[in-house]
Amino acid sequence: MHIHIRIYMVKVISLSDEAYTKLKSKKIGDRSFSDVVIELVDKKKEGSIMDFFGILKNDKDAISSFEKAYKERKNIKLRNIKF
C-alpha cells in the first residue's frame, strides 16, 4: 500500500485587473497559475534575444540613430566594393 500526501503552501497575492488578465492569458488548459508564474520567472532567468523584440518601438531617437548608423555602414560597404 502506498500513500502519497501533498501539502501545498498557499500564499495570497494581489494583482491589478490588468496583471490578472495578462497572467490568465498565459494559462492554457489545466495549468495552474503557479505553473504559469514559475514558467515566466524561469524564462526571464534564461533570457532570449526575443525578449528585446520591439523594446525600442516607441523610442524615436533610438530608431533614428539606428537608421543613421545603418545607412552610414551601408555607404561604407558600397564604397569599398571594387568593380
Short mmCIF file of the C-alpha atoms (twelve columns), coordinates in Angstrom:
data_MODEL
# 
_entry.id   MODEL 
# 
loop_
_atom_site.group_PDB 
_atom_site.id 
_atom_site.type_symbol 
_atom_site.label_atom_id 
_atom_site.label_alt_id 
_atom_site.label_comp_id 
_atom_site.label_asym_id 
_atom_site.label_seq_id 
_atom_site.Cartn_x 
_atom_site.Cartn_y 
_atom_site.Cartn_z 
_atom_site.pdbx_PDB_model_num 
ATOM 1  C CA . MET A 1  0.000  0.000  0.000   1 
ATOM 2  C CA . HIS A 2  1.294  3.437  -0.956  1 
ATOM 3  C CA . ILE A 3  0.019  6.713  0.367   1 
ATOM 4  C CA . HIS A 4  1.033  9.998  -1.213  1 
ATOM 5  C CA . ILE A 5  0.343  13.185 0.655   1 
ATOM 6  C CA . ARG A 6  0.976  16.566 -0.900  1 
ATOM 7  C CA . ILE A 7  0.936  19.665 1.197   1 
ATOM 8  C CA . TYR A 8  0.835  22.927 -0.698  1 
ATOM 9  C CA . MET A 9  1.809  26.187 0.900   1 
ATOM 10 C CA . VAL A 10 -0.707 28.754 -0.257  1 
ATOM 11 C CA . LYS A 11 0.092  32.442 -0.426  1 
ATOM 12 C CA . VAL A 12 -2.411 35.136 -1.235  1 
ATOM 13 C CA . ILE A 13 -1.225 37.904 -3.549  1 
ATOM 14 C CA . SER A 14 -2.983 40.922 -5.004  1 
ATOM 15 C CA . LEU A 15 -2.935 41.693 -8.706  1 
ATOM 16 C CA . SER A 16 -4.355 44.576 -10.650 1 
ATOM 17 C CA . ASP A 17 -7.063 43.701 -13.147 1 
ATOM 18 C CA . GLU A 18 -4.568 44.250 -15.960 1 
ATOM 19 C CA . ALA A 19 -1.968 41.936 -14.371 1 
ATOM 20 C CA . TYR A 20 -4.591 39.248 -13.720 1 
ATOM 21 C CA . THR A 21 -5.837 39.429 -17.312 1 
ATOM 22 C CA . LYS A 22 -2.302 39.103 -18.691 1 
ATOM 23 C CA . LEU A 23 -1.464 36.224 -16.356 1 
ATOM 24 C CA . LYS A 24 -4.723 34.473 -17.192 1 
ATOM 25 C CA . SER A 25 -3.981 34.785 -20.927 1 
ATOM 26 C CA . LYS A 26 -0.820 32.702 -20.376 1 
ATOM 27 C CA . LYS A 27 -2.783 29.974 -18.573 1 
ATOM 28 C CA . ILE A 28 -3.644 27.262 -21.069 1 
ATOM 29 C CA . GLY A 29 -5.582 24.080 -20.371 1 
ATOM 30 C CA . ASP A 30 -5.385 22.716 -16.874 1 
ATOM 31 C CA . ARG A 31 -2.180 24.527 -15.948 1 
ATOM 32 C CA . SER A 32 -2.283 26.298 -12.614 1 
ATOM 33 C CA . PHE A 33 -1.430 29.950 -12.096 1 
ATOM 34 C CA . SER A 34 1.594  28.718 -10.106 1 
ATOM 35 C CA . ASP A 35 2.798  26.789 -13.156 1 
ATOM 36 C CA . VAL A 36 2.466  29.893 -15.313 1 
ATOM 37 C CA . VAL A 37 4.297  32.130 -12.831 1 
ATOM 38 C CA . ILE A 38 7.145  29.625 -12.453 1 
ATOM 39 C CA . GLU A 39 7.474  29.309 -16.229 1 
ATOM 40 C CA . LEU A 40 7.541  33.084 -16.718 1 
ATOM 41 C CA . VAL A 41 10.104 33.628 -13.968 1 
ATOM 42 C CA . ASP A 42 12.342 30.830 -15.239 1 
ATOM 43 C CA . LYS A 43 12.043 32.152 -18.786 1 
ATOM 44 C CA . LYS A 44 13.247 35.570 -17.646 1 
ATOM 45 C CA . LYS A 45 16.259 33.969 -15.963 1 
ATOM 46 C CA . GLU A 46 17.253 32.167 -19.159 1 
ATOM 47 C CA . GLY A 47 16.942 35.218 -21.323 1 
ATOM 48 C CA . SER A 48 16.314 35.254 -25.016 1 
ATOM 49 C CA . ILE A 49 17.067 37.645 -27.815 1 
ATOM 50 C CA . MET A 50 13.312 37.705 -28.432 1 
ATOM 51 C CA . ASP A 51 12.867 39.410 -25.044 1 
ATOM 52 C CA . PHE A 52 14.180 42.536 -26.756 1 
ATOM 53 C CA . PHE A 53 11.943 42.369 -29.819 1 
ATOM 54 C CA . GLY A 54 10.028 45.641 -30.090 1 
ATOM 55 C CA . ILE A 55 11.629 47.159 -26.993 1 
ATOM 56 C CA . LEU A 56 12.538 50.376 -28.830 1 
ATOM 57 C CA . LYS A 57 9.432  50.692 -30.983 1 
ATOM 58 C CA . ASN A 58 8.362  53.940 -29.272 1 
ATOM 59 C CA . ASP A 59 11.850 55.416 -28.898 1 
ATOM 60 C CA . LYS A 60 12.064 57.733 -31.918 1 
ATOM 61 C CA . ASP A 61 15.607 58.917 -31.072 1 
ATOM 62 C CA . ALA A 62 16.959 55.360 -30.859 1 
ATOM 63 C CA . ILE A 63 15.262 54.377 -34.116 1 
ATOM 64 C CA . SER A 64 16.661 57.441 -35.842 1 
ATOM 65 C CA . SER A 65 20.167 56.692 -34.539 1 
ATOM 66 C CA . PHE A 66 19.984 53.080 -35.720 1 
ATOM 67 C CA . GLU A 67 18.731 54.134 -39.147 1 
ATOM 68 C CA . LYS A 68 21.522 56.681 -39.474 1 
ATOM 69 C CA . ALA A 69 24.188 54.162 -38.415 1 
ATOM 70 C CA . TYR A 70 22.756 51.555 -40.808 1 
ATOM 71 C CA . LYS A 71 22.820 53.970 -43.747 1 
ATOM 72 C CA . GLU A 72 26.388 55.062 -42.935 1 
ATOM 73 C CA . ARG A 73 27.527 51.437 -42.658 1 
ATOM 74 C CA . LYS A 74 25.803 50.582 -45.933 1 
ATOM 75 C CA . ASN A 75 27.532 53.501 -47.686 1 
ATOM 76 C CA . ILE A 76 30.936 52.425 -46.356 1 
ATOM 77 C CA . LYS A 77 30.478 48.899 -47.696 1 
ATOM 78 C CA . LEU A 78 29.370 50.204 -51.102 1 
ATOM 79 C CA . ARG A 79 32.415 52.500 -51.384 1 
ATOM 80 C CA . ASN A 80 34.821 49.646 -50.631 1 
ATOM 81 C CA . ILE A 81 33.470 47.379 -53.377 1 
ATOM 82 C CA . LYS A 82 35.850 47.116 -56.322 1 
ATOM 83 C CA . PHE A 83 34.287 46.781 -59.754 1 
# 
